[in-house]
């Protein structure tokens, strides 16, 4: 007889609640995308980024006014801190390098700053379009490879539910970026592609245990597919939590102590890590369990040994 936990967290019992929470988050994300839209960094749409450092007591209002007076139209100004020194990260739609450099120089002069206090990066719209296409291709290829790998290694239903969990994660993350209006940069895209791997790892580990347990469990307790899924999730939950915590520690350090570039990357990584761990338990496995339970073999076992059958057999005894 196979050993099993004396206590199991009843993930599958609350599968409908977990899936409902995920559905609500997805709907909110879609609303955010429709109402507010995603703000893309200059790398995607073209424009100028001016990084001001060691700006002393200059306020964000003073910086914005100086930029507008210099000729920048509707610049986005963000405060930064580098090695304890205050600064600003400015993004604008200016795509002409000469104009961007002139605006930065005029702004610095008006605020009493020198050439050493700023750097200017200008990206044309054509390069931004190439980045957008490359990012979309990367996501598409990643999804196709995941579908192929999980289908070959396990089965098609597992590959579909794994991809649904990944799309769930990406949609909610984009929704958060839409509602907060934080710009999506190539660093964010790189982080999202990385977190797809983390999310898939948790899901595949659970599916691997589920696949093995579905073939070998014969202990009279885990006989339905829902019961097998719940047992399998409990087998790996501690390892998944430990992996998530150890991964979050450096990501949090990058977010709180890194510069603006590292913050962009770390914030997306943190969101992806948390959602990836959550979706493997709350989306991928519950969907797989519901789908597989409809198969004739597992449907018969569910009717005989599932929760409804157990309640039906216990009720008359309690009535006596």
SVG drawing of the C-alpha trace seen along z (x, -y; Angstrom):
<svg xmlns="http://www.w3.org/2000/svg" viewBox="-33 -78 63 80">
<polyline fill="none" stroke="black" stroke-width="0.4" points="0.0,0.0 1.3,-3.4 2.0,-5.9 -0.1,-9.1 -0.5,-12.2 -2.7,-11.9 -4.0,-15.4 -4.5,-16.9 -5.3,-20.4 -8.6,-20.1 -7.7,-22.0 -10.1,-20.1 -13.0,-20.5 -12.8,-24.3 -12.0,-24.1 -15.0,-26.1 -14.2,-28.8 -10.6,-29.0 -11.7,-29.0 -14.3,-31.7 -11.6,-33.9 -9.4,-33.5 -12.3,-34.3 -13.0,-37.5 -9.4,-38.5 -9.3,-37.8 -12.5,-39.9 -11.1,-42.8 -7.9,-42.5 -9.9,-42.6 -11.8,-45.7 -8.5,-47.4 -7.1,-46.6 -10.3,-47.8 -10.8,-51.0 -7.2,-52.1 -5.1,-50.1 -1.4,-49.2 1.2,-51.9 4.2,-50.7 7.8,-51.9 9.6,-53.9 11.3,-50.6 8.0,-49.5 6.5,-52.7 9.6,-54.8 10.5,-58.0 13.1,-59.4 14.2,-58.5 16.2,-61.0 17.8,-59.8 18.6,-62.7 20.9,-61.8 22.0,-63.7 19.2,-66.3 19.3,-67.4 16.2,-69.1 14.5,-69.6 10.8,-68.6 8.9,-66.6 6.8,-69.6 9.9,-71.7 11.3,-69.0 8.0,-68.6 7.7,-72.4 11.3,-72.7 10.8,-69.9 7.6,-71.5 9.3,-74.9 12.1,-73.2 9.7,-71.8 8.7,-68.4 5.0,-67.6 3.3,-65.7 6.5,-64.0 6.1,-61.2 8.3,-62.0 9.2,-59.3 11.4,-59.9 14.4,-57.5 17.1,-56.9 20.6,-55.7 23.2,-55.2 21.2,-57.5 21.0,-60.3 17.7,-61.6 17.0,-61.6 14.3,-61.5 13.4,-59.1 11.7,-61.0 9.9,-59.4 8.5,-61.3 7.3,-60.8 10.2,-62.7 11.8,-60.5 14.3,-62.9 17.7,-62.5 18.8,-66.1 15.5,-67.5 15.7,-65.2 19.3,-66.2 18.4,-69.9 15.4,-69.5 17.5,-67.7 20.2,-70.3 17.8,-73.2 16.0,-71.5 19.3,-70.8 20.4,-74.4 17.1,-75.8 17.4,-73.6 21.1,-74.4 22.4,-70.9 25.3,-70.0 25.9,-67.6 27.1,-65.0 23.6,-65.0 21.7,-63.4 21.9,-60.8 19.6,-60.7 18.3,-57.6 16.2,-57.9 14.5,-55.0 12.9,-55.3 9.4,-53.9 10.7,-51.3 12.9,-49.7 10.0,-49.7 7.9,-47.8 10.6,-45.2 10.7,-44.7 6.9,-44.3 6.9,-41.7 9.8,-39.8 8.1,-39.8 4.8,-38.4 6.8,-35.8 8.6,-34.8 5.3,-34.3 3.7,-32.4 6.7,-30.0 6.8,-29.5 3.2,-28.5 3.5,-26.1 6.6,-24.4 4.8,-24.0 1.8,-22.4 4.1,-20.1 6.3,-19.1 3.5,-18.4 1.4,-16.6 4.3,-14.3 5.5,-13.8 2.0,-13.4 -1.2,-14.0 -3.1,-16.7 -5.5,-17.6 -2.6,-18.4 -0.9,-20.6 -4.1,-22.5 -4.8,-23.2 -1.1,-24.1 -1.3,-26.7 -4.6,-28.0 -2.9,-28.6 -0.1,-30.5 -2.5,-32.7 -4.4,-33.3 -1.1,-34.5 -0.2,-36.7 -3.6,-38.3 -3.8,-39.2 -0.2,-40.7 -1.2,-42.8 -4.3,-43.8 -2.2,-45.0 0.0,-47.0 -3.1,-48.5 -4.7,-49.6 -1.4,-51.0 -0.3,-52.4 3.3,-51.2 5.0,-51.1 5.7,-47.7 9.3,-47.6 11.5,-44.8 12.7,-44.1 9.0,-43.4 8.7,-41.1 11.9,-39.2 10.6,-38.8 7.3,-37.5 9.0,-34.9 11.1,-33.9 8.1,-33.5 6.4,-31.3 9.1,-28.8 8.5,-29.0 4.8,-28.6 5.2,-25.7 7.6,-24.1 5.1,-24.0 2.4,-22.7 4.5,-20.0 5.7,-18.8 2.1,-18.4 1.0,-16.7 4.0,-14.3 2.8,-13.2 -0.8,-13.1 0.2,-10.9 2.2,-8.5 -0.4,-8.3 -3.3,-7.7 -1.4,-4.6 -0.2,-3.3 -2.6,-4.4 -4.6,-1.5 -5.0,-2.4 -8.8,-2.7 -8.7,-6.4 -7.5,-8.1 -9.7,-6.3 -11.3,-9.2 -9.4,-11.6 -10.3,-14.5 -8.9,-12.6 -5.7,-11.7 -5.2,-15.3 -5.7,-16.6 -3.2,-14.0 -0.7,-14.8 -0.9,-18.6 -0.3,-18.0 2.8,-15.9 4.5,-18.8 3.0,-21.9 5.8,-22.3 8.5,-22.1 6.7,-24.6 6.3,-27.1 10.0,-26.7 11.0,-27.3 8.7,-30.4 10.1,-31.9 13.7,-31.4 13.1,-32.9 11.2,-35.9 14.0,-36.9 16.4,-38.2 13.5,-39.5 12.3,-41.6 15.9,-42.8 16.2,-43.9 12.8,-45.7 13.6,-47.6 17.3,-48.3 17.8,-48.3 17.6,-51.1 14.7,-51.9 15.7,-49.2 16.0,-46.5 12.7,-47.6 10.9,-47.1 12.3,-43.6 11.8,-42.6 8.2,-43.8 7.1,-41.7 9.1,-38.7 7.4,-39.0 3.9,-39.1 4.7,-36.2 6.2,-34.1 3.2,-34.6 0.6,-34.1 2.5,-31.1 2.5,-29.3 -1.1,-30.2 -2.4,-29.1 -0.8,-25.7 -3.0,-24.9 -6.0,-27.0 -6.3,-26.8 -4.3,-24.1 -4.9,-21.1 -8.6,-21.9 -9.4,-22.2 -7.5,-19.0 -9.4,-17.2 -12.8,-18.5 -12.0,-17.6 -10.6,-14.1 -13.5,-13.2 -15.8,-13.4 -14.0,-10.4 -16.0,-7.2 -13.5,-5.4 -13.1,-8.3 -16.8,-9.3 -17.8,-5.8 -15.3,-6.0 -16.5,-9.5 -20.1,-8.3 -19.1,-5.4 -16.5,-7.0 -16.8,-10.7 -18.1,-13.3 -21.7,-12.9 -21.5,-9.1 -19.9,-9.4 -22.5,-11.9 -25.3,-9.7 -23.9,-6.6 -23.3,-8.6 -26.7,-10.4 -28.9,-7.3 -26.5,-6.2 -26.7,-9.6 -30.5,-9.5 -30.5,-6.2"/>
</svg>
